[in-house]
């Protein structure tokens, strides 16, 4: 009787066949788990990338946004040809008339250059001068200077943090950029390129307008417009997702 009680209290010892089956099942479960992780099917928490909307080729379907890079996207260095094509597309896109048209209207209303006159003739003069200014600035900032300084002219979206952090980052891109090697650098393309363009503009403006003050004003205006465009690029994916449900979203900056 006592011996029987003792034996009943002892745990049963699995035989060799049970051990072999258990080890085989464990190995199979482990293999399936590893395969699921490798294929990405097991993902209890959404990745941060999936929470961020991508950039689109155009803003509101009109304004060129070819040089904007989605958050955390990795791209190879720009080639010389790509920099040239970026400047060309930004200068001769069908929407490239928008900013010159607006600046021409403002200049006409404020009589910024009296020599241009008033009315339709005056507006036409303001418009073509503004269009040439824009084209010159595009090629200097996006092609000539960045080829020499080996800088990346694309805008890399931050896409994380508070509104003020992202806005500050976007504005800072007017003076900070990436090199072709991916390192942070002073934005020679923007600062020097815009200054060179402003200096060239004195060649086709009336003699009375060719002053350091006017050149400085043009220089500052070019940099300010580009800085404002960076802010628009930074927040456009969010606006597009919330208001337009991500219509036209793409994961790259190809044309």
Residue pairs with C-beta under 8 A, 6 or more apart in sequence:
14 22
33 42
36 42
48 72
48 160
49 71
49 72
52 70
52 71
52 72
52 159
52 160
52 237
53 237
53 238
53 240
53 241
53 246
53 249
54 70
54 71
54 73
54 237
54 246
54 249
54 250
54 251
55 65
55 68
55 69
55 70
55 157
55 233
55 236
55 237
55 249
55 250
55 253
56 65
56 236
56 237
56 240
56 248
56 249
56 250
57 64
57 65
57 66
57 248
57 250
57 253
57 254
57 255
58 64
58 65
58 95
58 248
59 65
59 232
59 233
59 236
61 248
62 95
62 98
63 95
63 98
64 89
64 90
64 93
64 95
64 96
65 233
65 236
66 86
66 89
66 90
66 253
66 255
67 86
67 90
67 142
67 153
67 154
67 155
67 253
68 154
68 155
68 157
68 233
68 236
68 253
69 75
69 154
69 155
69 156
69 157
69 253
70 157
70 159
70 237
70 251
70 252
71 157
71 158
71 159
71 160
71 237
72 159
73 156
73 251
73 252
75 154
75 252
75 253
77 152
77 180
77 181
77 182
78 86
78 146
78 152
78 153
78 154
78 180
80 147
83 142
83 143
83 146
83 147
83 153
84 143
86 142
86 143
86 153
87 138
87 139
87 141
87 142
87 143
89 255
90 96
90 138
90 142
91 134
91 135
91 138
91 139
92 135
96 131
96 134
97 131
99 130
99 134
99 225
100 127
100 128
100 130
100 131
100 133
100 134
101 127
101 130
103 126
103 130
104 123
104 126
104 127
104 129
104 130
105 123
105 126
106 112
107 113
107 116
107 126
107 130
108 116
108 118
108 122
108 123
108 126
111 118
112 126
113 125
113 126
113 129
113 205
113 206
113 209
115 206
115 208
115 209
116 122
116 125
116 126
116 129
117 125
129 201
129 204
129 205
132 201
132 204
133 197
133 201
133 218
133 222
136 197
136 200
136 201
137 193
137 194
137 197
137 198
137 222
140 193
140 194
140 196
140 197
140 200
141 153
141 189
141 190
141 193
141 194
141 197
141 222
141 226
142 153
142 189
142 193
144 193
144 196
145 151
145 188
145 189
145 192
145 193
145 196
146 152
146 153
146 188
146 189
146 193
149 179
149 185
149 188
149 189
149 192
150 179
150 180
150 181
151 177
151 178
151 179
151 180
151 185
151 187
151 188
151 189
152 177
152 178
152 179
152 180
152 182
153 177
153 189
154 178
154 253
155 173
155 230
155 233
155 234
156 178
157 233
157 234
157 237
158 165
158 166
158 169
158 170
158 234
159 166
159 234
159 237
160 166
161 169
166 234
166 235
167 231
167 234
167 235
169 234
170 227
170 230
170 231
170 233
170 234
170 235
171 227
171 230
171 231
173 187
173 227
173 230
174 187
174 190
174 191
174 223
174 226
174 227
174 230
175 186
175 187
175 190
175 191
176 184
176 185
176 186
176 187
177 184
177 185
177 186
177 187
177 189
177 190
178 184
178 185
179 185
190 223
190 226
191 223
194 219
194 222
194 223
194 226
195 219
197 218
197 222
198 215
198 216
198 218
198 219
198 222
199 215
201 215
201 218
202 209
202 210
202 214
202 215
205 214
237 249
240 246
240 247
240 248
240 249
241 249
